[in-house]
Amino acid sequence: MLPQIKIPFWLSLFLSMAFLLVPCLHGATLTVTSSNGTYSPVSRSNVQLALNAAVCGDEIQIEAGSIARTGADVLTATISGTRLTATTPYDHNLPVGQYVRFTGLTGAAAALNRSNFLVIEVPAANTIVLNMVGFTSGLYDGTYTNQGITVYSDRFVISYDPAKKDCSAGNEITITTTKKDWLPDADMRITPSYKPLLVTLQLVGDSNNNSLLLIDDKVAGLKFIGVGFQKIGVLPYTLYSFLEVTSSEIITGESMLPQRISIDRSLFYNDHQLGSSWKNTLNLRVKNFTFVNNFVDDMMGRPMDSETYVSNLGLSVGPFNIRNNYVCCAIGMPFIFGARHADYLSASPNFNDILFEHNSFYTSPKHYPTSPTYVGDAYFGVVKNCSELKSGVNAVFRWNTCENQFSGGGSQWYGFTFSARGLSMPGAGTCSLDGTRTVLTCPQLNYFNPLAGQIIGLDTGSTVVGAKYQWRTLVSADRATQRYTMSAPYGGEVGSNNLIYVYVPNPLSKVNNVLVYGNYFKNVAAAIQVLGEDYLYPVRTENIAMKNNLMVYDSPYFKIAPGQDFFKSPFYICCHGRNYQFSNNTSYENPNWKSGIIYARAFRLDSDYGLPIENLRFTNNLLPFDYVGGGAGQVKALVAADLVRNVSFRNNTFVGSGGAIEPCAPSDCRGNFINGVYAPQFRNPEKNDFSLVPGSNYTNAGTDGSDLGVDIEEVAIIRELTVKPDAHSMLFSWRVPSFMKSMGCQLEVSENSSLTTDVGGYEVVNALRPDYFIRADSDRSNKRATKSDDGMFRWFQVGQDVQETDDNGQVRNLTLNPDTEYHYRLMCGGATERGSVRTLKLPSDTVNRQNVEVEIKVKASRGTQVRPRAGFSKNTIAAVSAQSCTTGCTIRLSGLVGSQLIYYLDELDQSGNVVFQSTRPTVLMIH
């Protein structure tokens, strides 16, 4: 018998063509491949049947463009006491215990607003009975009948018995789209242009701090490929998470966690409303999680919501593969590992084996009042970190981009933060204290089960010294009565309501063995922060290497307010820890945008709470500093220097207006460049080339004889980007680093500035639409894209004055409009560049704008003859007759106006043998 999967809730499933909200089109199908099931039309019930029918290894294909709409239904209900009964037929499939919300009641029942919960008690055919929990007794002492109410459900639940469906790695159940063959390659990213090809889970209206999709009850082995997750509606409520992977039970071991969950080439997006926000895209308690090739769009924070996470990876166990994702406009903490409370009864495993690479983070200028694209949201001060690791062992953060993590005030502004989570606060619960100040009654400790012998910390929130963080051992702990007896009375100040918060130390939490390598930080106040503790509990960070990272400041819109020196160092290390290595990092500020307040120090190193910083090596870094005073670096702030032990600063450039390393006497500080004029002589910073020219003061000046600063070939950055427009097309050319030579790049071009400002939706030009031409945005697939044989140099023509039949059999016009501004975003793994360019005006003479002859003057250097290979695309390259060229010659090639000309020049000897075969093409735009 097939296993049953309980799927309680899809409030609506509508079909949409081209991802537009149109009336449902009947006949759309949902299938389970290689197993039972073809279901039509697409509906909530049929989705449940498909999951019930699926076995490990099956795919559930939902027709492209269909929408699974979770939102509001209007029911006719009867209320009596604390019971609501609705008998209107509907397709909710609600399970016992499901939380929903409702509005629209009148009379005395109107007090039930959208913040209230209903818990389902008795689901039955066409009937539900709801228990109104948490309300004052006697509020509903009458009977209110036949009231039309709106019921909201905030999640779709997937759960099944792992004994029946414990799908092993490589044999997972997959939920995908019927257009999966049109999706990007398996190692390339989805973009919003793929919306028409996806099946979309959609939350409409009041989300009110809950998730759209919940994977629960130890699901093991589930993949999402080509799925959209969308929030739309008019109510500006926080969506707690789009996808939650968690067990509803108290976890007693790793085996209870959902396992092997994968999200691939999926799109998470908002409706671009001001005031709406997400707390999380993902909220996870999971073992073995993969999040790759996804696009998270329009993370807009609310004024009261300073915790706008894209992903809050809760208590989980690795490995984690977080790779090749794009996160747009997040003004919270996009990825945070280990922020949730410790809800294991006996042991709290660390996040382990984290691979975090090739991700790109971008905070749009729309959040900043000084920007011309500012959209008018008065609150913009919740910019936090691109990623934070609060608990993790064996983590690699490499080849990512973190851009525009600046704020106008009251925020943190870091790129990557490594801060061991020493304490956990169980929920938002508070505890009352009895008269002896030894017994706590804690009715809301619903995420943790304190045990006798465990240490807890108490906090009233008071600023009085000694009133916070008093540590006590539990003599006894009784979860049933919610009473916890402490080893000694609490001696601190308590509020008038006699309530205190309880913190529980997590001694297993640690941040160890971390590599941060080859990342690009652009307009980030402090690129890398290391905190040895969090919430004042002494947990060390150890063995952290930060190598070959690039920090660039070149925006006129992002500045730090005066007096915020604490946050204005490329590196900031605080509190305690050991075995740190910082080497070959570069920081650069564009002199055209120099704010005068960017740097306080090249680094800041503090020891606090009487704990030492030990074994730090700071070598071969190329850093300016001190535009406002303060010295090259600060080694200590709050304690004696003897707590900063075995610290070495060797062969670094700390060049600015004055100052020194403070202090340097107890440390090894040889070979540094301090003071003077900061003139590193980068080759071409405007084109992202931060390698040093020969003869720079800093070439061969490292401890190992290498150049100071980054090896640009190991930083995730696009170099030498050039856009050459024609009236009907434009030619992009760029270079990727050597380690990215096998990666594909994706290009979006649109007349709509929202592509780069994120103030609304946009549509790319026809030539790049992946619902017209399969993977049209990819430089691997588009026939007008080419690259050098070594893969490092790329060219991509967008548009042409032609019409072509697309992969759906429809004729499409590829022409760009003359004299029009186009906006672009180019993405190659974690490297991203964006900008705009205007096409040329139509020439006055439009006659004979087809084939023209192009003359190219060359001279053979290795042979006696030259033989061109030429064409307008990589698939049309053909050889042309050879001609003698020892003293120079003119090659004539035919080109199409408005198209690119690609040619190679091979050299032959007198006998016609090839003595040199070109591997790098020349690409021209023919005007």
Secondary structure, DSSP 8 states (H G I E B T S, - for coil): -----B----SEEEE-GGG------TT--EEEETSS-EESS--HHHHHHHHHH--TT-EEEE-TTEEEEESEEEEEEEEETTEEEE-S-------TT-EEEEE---GGGGG--TT--EEEEEEETTEEEEE-TT--TTTT-SEEEEEEEEEEE--EEEE--TTT-B--TT--EEEEETTGGGS--TTS---GGGGGGSEEEEEES---S-EEEEEETT-EEEEEESEEEEEESS---EEEEEEEE--SS-B-SGGGS-EEEEEES-EEE----TT-EEEEEEEE--EEEEEES-EEE-----TT-----SEEE-S-EEEEEEES-EEES--S-SEEES-S---BSS----EEEEEEES-EEE--GGG-TTSTT----S-------SEEESSEEEEEEES-EEEEE--SSSS--EEEEEE---EE--TT-EEEE-TTS-EEE-TT-TT----TT-EEEEE----STTSEEEEEEEEEEETTTTEEEESS---S---TT-EEEEEEE-TT--EEEEEEES-EEEEESEEEEEES-BTTB---EEEEEEES-EEEE--SS----TT-GGG-SSEEEES-EEEEEEES-EEEE-GGG--S-S-S-SEEE---TT--EEEEEEES-EEE--SSSS-SEES-SSS-GGGEEEEEEES-EEESSS--EES-TTSB--S-EESS-----EEEGGGTEEEE-TT-TTTT-STTSS-SS--GGGS---EEEEEEE-SS-EEEEEE--GGGTTS--EEEEESSTHHHH-SS-----GGG-TTTSTTTTBTTT-TTEEE-TTS-EEEEEE--S-EEE-TTS-EEE----TT-EEEEEEEETTEEEEEEEE-----S--TT-SEEEEEEEE--SSSSEEEEEEESSTTS-EE---EE-SS-EEEEEEEETTSEEEEEEEEE-TTS-EEE---S-EEEE--
